[in-house]
Amino acid sequence: MRDRVEELKGLRAGIRSGDPRATGAQHGKGKLTVRERIDLLFDPGTFQELEPLRRHRAQGFGLEDRKPYTDGVAVGWGTVHGRTVFTYAHDFRIFGGALGEAHAQKIHKIMDMA
């Protein structure tokens, strides 16, 4: 069980850091990554991400071979100046931030929670 917990921690860390090439491209454009933007918005240590392991189910156009975690959107809640806030933010490093089924479902879920 401990091995599985460590595997999950590693997976979450990888999701948080993202693809180094895509991150470099984002920074090269003078832009922050999705989690860098979120970290600037929320009070330190308060953001709780919802469904970071979610993936799309799309077929065709080679998408069945490209199933990144989060499906290109970070959703969650935390506090801003002590007030609870719900948010979603597109991760342009994944499919250019394009909206798909899983992506939209995550946004709807956080809106319902808000």
Secondary structure in CASP SS format (residue, H / E / C, confidence):
PFRMAT SS
TARGET T0000
AUTHOR 0000-0000-0000
METHOD secondary structure of the structure
MODEL  1
M C 1.00
R H 1.00
D H 1.00
R H 1.00
V H 1.00
E H 1.00
E H 1.00
L H 1.00
K H 1.00
G H 1.00
L H 1.00
R H 1.00
A H 1.00
G H 1.00
I H 1.00
R H 1.00
S H 1.00
G C 1.00
D C 1.00
P H 1.00
R H 1.00
A H 1.00
T H 1.00
G H 1.00
A H 1.00
Q H 1.00
H H 1.00
G H 1.00
K C 1.00
G C 1.00
K C 1.00
L C 1.00
T C 1.00
V H 1.00
R H 1.00
E H 1.00
R H 1.00
I H 1.00
D H 1.00
L H 1.00
L H 1.00
F C 1.00
D C 1.00
P C 1.00
G C 1.00
T C 1.00
F C 1.00
Q E 1.00
E E 1.00
L E 1.00
E C 1.00
P C 1.00
L C 1.00
R C 1.00
R C 1.00
H C 1.00
R C 1.00
A C 1.00
Q C 1.00
G C 1.00
F C 1.00
G C 1.00
L H 1.00
E H 1.00
D H 1.00
R C 1.00
K C 1.00
P C 1.00
Y H 1.00
T H 1.00
D H 1.00
G H 1.00
V E 1.00
A E 1.00
V E 1.00
G E 1.00
W E 1.00
G E 1.00
T E 1.00
V E 1.00
H C 1.00
G C 1.00
R E 1.00
T E 1.00
V E 1.00
F E 1.00
T E 1.00
Y E 1.00
A E 1.00
H E 1.00
D C 1.00
F C 1.00
R C 1.00
I C 1.00
F H 1.00
G H 1.00
G H 1.00
A C 1.00
L C 1.00
G C 1.00
E H 1.00
A H 1.00
H H 1.00
A H 1.00
Q H 1.00
K H 1.00
I H 1.00
H H 1.00
K H 1.00
I H 1.00
M H 1.00
D H 1.00
M H 1.00
A C 1.00
END
